[in-house]
């Protein structure tokens, strides 16, 4: 039995990577989305992928292979796109499970507004519904609809500087806009927000052991923790256990480690169960720190290509661009094995483009 088979006798491996973390901040015009991909493989599937990816690359590039098998290296050329198609067909052919979490960064800023001004721990007079996940997401959606991008960018800048006066002024502007909203829920939120401007949550006071690239409720909590809960339910239904593997050489590794640490912590789960809609620590997802991976790992290469492809697709859809005919073939090859583990704002993507089934469904 080879090393991979020995390690994976009782489990599958779930390889994870992301696309969208390289922009300077959430409001940067070049990247509007975070995309997180989770590709689950058993030993046989991983062995086939490890064997076939080098053959695909060699057959397409001959003596001039790319420096890395990554979407950022392949997605810009015709040859590279052909390689993406062939690797996606390979992933689909093996029967891998692919999960996606897609988060629009504008919605993440709106979620930060909710956490700043509607955190019940800072507002003793807050109504009980402030604890409920659906209510918080609804208010974030109202902020998304009611508040211009310029005001959200100003809020983000104030939060970065931890400037209390500027944050409060942004809150006043948000409250005024919400009070004018036709939804009674939104207008009530505006009134409550106005009353709570004397004291609010400051992201500048984040806990010291929080990773550098993970503010609460940044993507780690807004997208990753709920996504892992969705995936855990999917695995539970199939009586599967996975070892979660990510590229430890990149910034995403510490962020994902932090997120899964939160999701597996019984005290954290107890505190936020109403917010995220699950009540049990993750039991089907293992994080083995001794299992190291790099961008040269075949499973990580697959996760990177999936995340990059989906981000490319949603960015093009947002911009109204015609789909790339070559990369459309890549997506069509993946769709049969894709499930959506997506807890946040996704309305603008529309079913016309995606047509996912839900994780656990």
C-alpha positions as CSV (number, residue, x, y, z in Angstrom):
1,X,0.0,0.0,0.0
2,X,1.5,3.4,-1.0
3,X,1.7,6.4,1.3
4,X,-1.4,8.1,0.0
5,X,-3.5,4.9,0.4
6,X,-2.2,4.4,3.9
7,X,-3.1,7.9,5.0
8,X,-6.5,7.9,3.3
9,X,-7.7,4.4,4.3
10,X,-10.5,5.7,6.5
11,X,-11.0,9.2,5.1
12,X,-11.2,11.3,2.1
13,X,-9.2,14.5,1.7
14,X,-10.9,17.8,1.1
15,X,-8.5,20.2,-0.7
16,X,-9.3,23.9,-0.3
17,X,-8.2,27.1,-2.0
18,X,-9.5,30.6,-2.7
19,X,-9.7,33.3,-5.3
20,X,-10.1,37.0,-4.5
21,X,-7.7,37.6,-1.6
22,X,-5.0,39.5,-3.5
23,X,-6.7,42.9,-3.7
24,X,-5.7,45.6,-1.2
25,X,-9.1,45.8,0.4
26,X,-12.7,44.8,0.1
27,X,-13.6,47.8,-2.0
28,X,-10.9,47.4,-4.6
29,X,-12.4,47.6,-8.1
30,X,-10.5,44.6,-9.5
31,X,-11.9,41.9,-7.3
32,X,-15.5,41.9,-6.3
33,X,-15.8,38.4,-4.9
34,X,-14.2,35.8,-2.6
35,X,-14.6,32.3,-3.9
36,X,-13.7,29.3,-1.7
37,X,-13.5,25.9,-3.3
38,X,-13.4,22.5,-1.5
39,X,-12.5,19.5,-3.7
40,X,-13.0,16.1,-1.9
41,X,-11.1,13.1,-3.3
42,X,-10.5,9.6,-2.2
43,X,-7.2,7.8,-2.6
44,X,-8.1,6.4,-6.0
45,X,-9.3,9.7,-7.4
46,X,-6.3,11.6,-6.1
47,X,-4.0,9.0,-7.6
48,X,-5.6,9.4,-11.0
49,X,-5.4,13.2,-10.8
50,X,-1.8,13.1,-9.7
51,X,-1.0,10.9,-12.7
52,X,-3.0,12.7,-15.3
53,X,-2.3,16.4,-14.6
54,X,1.4,16.3,-15.7
55,X,0.3,14.4,-18.9
56,X,-2.3,17.1,-19.7
57,X,0.2,19.9,-19.2
58,X,2.9,18.1,-21.3
59,X,0.5,17.3,-24.1
60,X,-0.7,21.0,-24.4
61,X,2.5,22.9,-23.7
62,X,5.1,20.4,-25.0
63,X,8.5,21.8,-24.0
64,X,7.3,25.1,-22.6
65,X,5.2,24.3,-19.6
66,X,3.8,27.0,-17.2
67,X,5.8,27.7,-14.0
68,X,2.7,26.7,-11.9
69,X,-0.6,24.9,-12.5
70,X,-2.7,27.7,-11.3
71,X,-5.7,29.5,-12.8
72,X,-3.8,32.9,-12.7
73,X,-1.1,31.3,-14.9
74,X,-3.4,29.4,-17.3
75,X,-6.6,31.4,-17.6
76,X,-5.1,34.2,-19.8
77,X,-3.9,32.1,-22.8
78,X,-5.6,29.8,-25.3
79,X,-3.3,26.9,-24.4
80,X,-3.8,27.6,-20.7
81,X,-7.6,27.6,-21.0
82,X,-7.4,24.3,-22.9
83,X,-5.4,22.9,-19.9
84,X,-8.1,24.2,-17.5
85,X,-10.8,22.5,-19.5
86,X,-8.9,19.1,-19.6
87,X,-8.2,19.3,-15.8
88,X,-11.8,20.2,-15.0
89,X,-13.0,17.3,-17.2
90,X,-10.6,15.1,-15.2
91,X,-12.1,16.3,-11.9
92,X,-15.6,15.6,-13.2
93,X,-14.7,12.2,-14.6
94,X,-13.3,11.0,-11.3
95,X,-16.6,11.8,-9.5
96,X,-15.0,14.2,-7.0
97,X,-17.3,16.2,-4.7
98,X,-16.8,20.0,-5.3
99,X,-18.2,22.6,-2.9
100,X,-18.2,26.3,-3.4
101,X,-18.7,29.3,-1.2
102,X,-19.1,32.6,-3.0
103,X,-19.2,35.9,-1.1
104,X,-19.6,39.3,-2.7
105,X,-17.2,41.7,-1.0
106,X,-19.7,44.5,-1.0
107,X,-22.0,42.3,1.1
108,X,-19.1,41.5,3.4
109,X,-18.8,45.3,4.1
110,X,-22.6,45.4,4.8
111,X,-22.1,42.5,7.2
112,X,-19.4,44.5,8.9
113,X,-21.9,47.4,9.3
114,X,-24.4,45.0,11.0
115,X,-21.7,43.7,13.3
116,X,-20.5,47.2,14.1
117,X,-23.9,48.8,15.0
118,X,-26.2,45.8,15.8
119,X,-24.0,43.6,18.0
120,X,-26.3,42.7,21.0
121,X,-23.3,42.6,23.3
122,X,-22.9,46.3,22.8
123,X,-26.6,47.2,22.9
124,X,-28.4,45.9,26.1
125,X,-31.6,47.4,24.8
126,X,-31.5,45.4,21.6
127,X,-34.5,43.2,20.8
128,X,-34.1,39.4,20.9
129,X,-34.3,39.1,17.1
130,X,-31.0,40.8,16.8
131,X,-29.4,37.5,17.7
132,X,-31.0,35.6,14.8
133,X,-29.0,34.8,11.7
134,X,-31.8,35.5,9.2
135,X,-32.5,38.9,10.7
136,X,-28.9,39.9,10.6
137,X,-28.6,38.8,7.0
138,X,-31.8,40.6,6.1
139,X,-30.5,43.8,7.5
140,X,-27.2,43.4,5.7
141,X,-29.2,42.9,2.5
142,X,-31.2,46.1,3.2
143,X,-27.9,48.0,3.7
144,X,-26.7,46.5,0.4
145,X,-29.7,47.9,-1.4
146,X,-30.1,51.2,0.4
147,X,-26.5,52.5,0.9
148,X,-24.4,53.8,-2.0
149,X,-21.0,52.2,-2.6
150,X,-19.3,55.5,-1.7
151,X,-20.7,55.4,1.8
152,X,-19.6,51.8,2.3
153,X,-16.1,52.6,1.1
154,X,-16.0,55.5,3.6
155,X,-17.1,53.2,6.4
156,X,-14.4,50.7,5.4
157,X,-11.7,53.4,5.5
158,X,-13.0,54.6,8.9
159,X,-12.9,51.0,10.3
160,X,-9.3,50.5,9.0
161,X,-8.2,53.7,10.8
162,X,-10.3,52.7,13.9
163,X,-11.6,56.3,13.8
164,X,-14.5,56.3,16.2
165,X,-15.9,59.7,15.1
166,X,-15.8,58.8,11.4
167,X,-17.4,55.4,12.1
168,X,-20.2,57.1,14.1
169,X,-20.8,59.6,11.2
170,X,-21.0,56.7,8.8
171,X,-23.5,55.1,11.2
172,X,-25.6,58.3,11.2
173,X,-25.7,58.2,7.4
174,X,-26.7,54.5,7.2
175,X,-29.4,55.0,9.8
176,X,-30.9,57.9,7.8
177,X,-31.0,55.8,4.6
178,X,-32.5,52.8,6.4
179,X,-35.2,54.9,7.9
180,X,-36.3,55.9,4.4
181,X,-36.4,52.3,3.2
182,X,-39.9,51.1,2.2
183,X,-39.4,47.9,4.2
184,X,-40.7,48.2,7.7
185,X,-37.9,45.9,8.9
186,X,-35.3,48.2,7.4
187,X,-36.8,51.4,8.7
188,X,-37.1,49.9,12.2
189,X,-33.4,48.9,11.9
190,X,-32.6,52.5,11.0
191,X,-34.3,53.8,14.1
192,X,-32.6,51.2,16.4
193,X,-29.3,51.9,14.7
194,X,-29.6,55.7,15.4
195,X,-30.3,54.9,19.1
196,X,-27.1,52.8,19.4
197,X,-24.5,55.2,18.0
198,X,-23.0,56.0,21.3
199,X,-21.4,52.6,21.7
200,X,-20.5,50.1,19.0
201,X,-18.2,47.2,18.1
202,X,-14.7,48.2,16.8
203,X,-12.9,45.9,14.5
204,X,-9.7,47.6,15.7
205,X,-10.1,45.8,19.0
206,X,-9.9,42.4,17.4
207,X,-8.4,39.5,19.4
208,X,-4.6,39.2,19.2
209,X,-4.6,35.6,17.9
210,X,-6.8,36.5,15.0
211,X,-4.9,35.9,11.7
212,X,-3.7,39.0,9.9
213,X,-6.1,38.6,7.0
214,X,-9.2,37.7,9.0
215,X,-11.2,40.5,10.6
216,X,-14.5,39.5,12.3
217,X,-16.8,39.0,10.5
218,X,-14.5,38.8,7.5
219,X,-14.7,36.0,5.0
220,X,-13.6,33.5,7.7
221,X,-16.8,33.9,9.7
222,X,-19.2,35.3,7.1
223,X,-18.5,32.6,4.5
224,X,-16.1,30.0,5.8
225,X,-17.6,28.9,9.1
226,X,-21.2,28.6,7.6
227,X,-19.8,26.9,4.5
228,X,-17.9,24.3,6.6
229,X,-21.2,23.7,8.5
230,X,-23.1,23.1,5.2
231,X,-20.3,20.7,4.0
232,X,-20.3,18.9,7.4
233,X,-24.1,18.2,6.9
234,X,-23.4,17.0,3.3
235,X,-20.7,14.6,4.7
236,X,-22.9,13.5,7.6
237,X,-25.6,12.4,5.2
238,X,-23.1,10.3,3.3
239,X,-21.3,8.9,6.4
240,X,-18.0,10.4,5.1
241,X,-15.1,11.9,7.0
242,X,-12.6,14.2,5.4
243,X,-9.1,15.6,6.2
244,X,-9.1,19.2,5.3
245,X,-5.9,20.3,3.4
246,X,-4.9,23.8,2.2
247,X,-1.8,25.4,0.9
248,X,0.1,26.3,4.1
249,X,2.5,28.5,2.3
250,X,-0.1,31.1,1.5
251,X,-2.1,33.5,3.7
252,X,-5.3,31.5,3.2
253,X,-3.9,28.6,5.3
254,X,-3.9,30.5,8.6
255,X,-7.3,32.0,7.9
256,X,-8.9,28.6,7.1
257,X,-7.2,27.1,10.2
258,X,-8.7,29.9,12.3
259,X,-12.2,29.4,10.8
260,X,-12.2,25.6,11.3
261,X,-10.8,26.1,14.8
262,X,-13.8,28.3,15.6
263,X,-16.3,25.9,14.0
264,X,-15.0,22.9,16.0
265,X,-14.9,24.8,19.3
266,X,-17.9,23.8,21.4
267,X,-18.0,27.2,23.3
268,X,-18.0,29.1,20.0
269,X,-20.7,27.0,18.5
270,X,-22.8,27.5,21.6
271,X,-22.4,31.3,21.5
272,X,-23.2,31.7,17.8
273,X,-25.5,28.8,17.0
274,X,-28.4,31.1,16.5
275,X,-26.4,33.4,14.2
276,X,-25.0,30.6,11.9
277,X,-27.8,28.1,12.2
278,X,-26.0,25.0,13.4
279,X,-25.6,23.6,16.9
280,X,-22.9,20.9,16.7
281,X,-19.2,21.3,16.3
282,X,-17.9,19.9,13.0
283,X,-17.4,16.1,13.4
284,X,-16.8,15.1,9.8
285,X,-14.0,17.5,9.0
286,X,-10.6,16.9,10.4
287,X,-7.7,19.3,10.3
288,X,-4.4,17.5,10.5
289,X,-1.6,20.0,10.9
290,X,1.0,17.4,10.0
291,X,-0.5,17.1,6.6
292,X,1.3,19.8,4.7
293,X,0.5,20.9,1.2
294,X,1.9,23.4,-1.3
295,X,0.7,24.8,-4.6
296,X,2.5,21.9,-6.3
297,X,0.1,19.4,-4.7
298,X,-2.3,18.0,-7.3
299,X,-5.3,18.4,-5.0
300,X,-4.5,22.0,-4.2
301,X,-4.0,22.6,-8.0
302,X,-7.5,21.4,-8.6
303,X,-9.0,23.6,-5.8
304,X,-7.1,26.6,-7.2
305,X,-8.4,26.0,-10.7
306,X,-11.9,25.6,-9.5
307,X,-11.9,28.8,-7.4
308,X,-10.2,30.8,-10.1
309,X,-12.6,29.6,-12.8
310,X,-15.7,30.4,-10.7
311,X,-14.3,33.8,-9.8
312,X,-13.6,34.5,-13.5
313,X,-17.1,33.5,-14.4
314,X,-18.9,35.5,-11.7
315,X,-16.8,38.6,-12.5
316,X,-17.6,38.3,-16.2
317,X,-21.3,37.8,-15.3
318,X,-21.3,40.9,-13.2
319,X,-19.6,43.0,-15.9
320,X,-22.1,41.7,-18.5
321,X,-19.4,40.0,-20.6
322,X,-20.1,37.2,-23.0
323,X,-18.9,33.8,-21.6
324,X,-15.6,32.6,-22.8
325,X,-16.4,29.6,-25.0
326,X,-13.4,27.6,-23.9
327,X,-13.8,28.2,-20.2
328,X,-17.5,27.6,-20.5
329,X,-16.6,24.0,-21.4
330,X,-14.6,23.8,-18.2
331,X,-17.5,24.9,-16.1
332,X,-19.9,22.5,-17.9
333,X,-17.5,19.7,-17.1
334,X,-17.6,20.6,-13.4
335,X,-21.3,21.4,-12.8
336,X,-22.4,17.7,-12.3
337,X,-20.2,17.4,-9.3
338,X,-20.6,20.9,-7.8
339,X,-22.7,21.6,-4.7
340,X,-23.2,25.1,-3.3
341,X,-22.1,25.7,0.3
342,X,-23.0,29.3,0.2
343,X,-24.5,31.2,3.2
344,X,-24.3,34.8,2.2
345,X,-25.4,37.3,-0.5
346,X,-25.8,35.5,-3.8
347,X,-28.9,37.0,-5.5
348,X,-27.1,38.8,-8.3
349,X,-25.5,35.6,-9.7
350,X,-29.0,34.2,-10.7
351,X,-29.9,30.7,-11.4
352,X,-29.5,31.4,-15.2
353,X,-25.8,31.1,-14.7
354,X,-25.3,28.5,-12.0
355,X,-28.1,26.1,-11.3
356,X,-26.4,24.5,-8.3
357,X,-27.7,22.0,-5.9
358,X,-27.3,22.8,-2.3
359,X,-24.8,21.1,0.0
360,X,-26.6,18.6,2.1
361,X,-29.4,18.6,-0.4
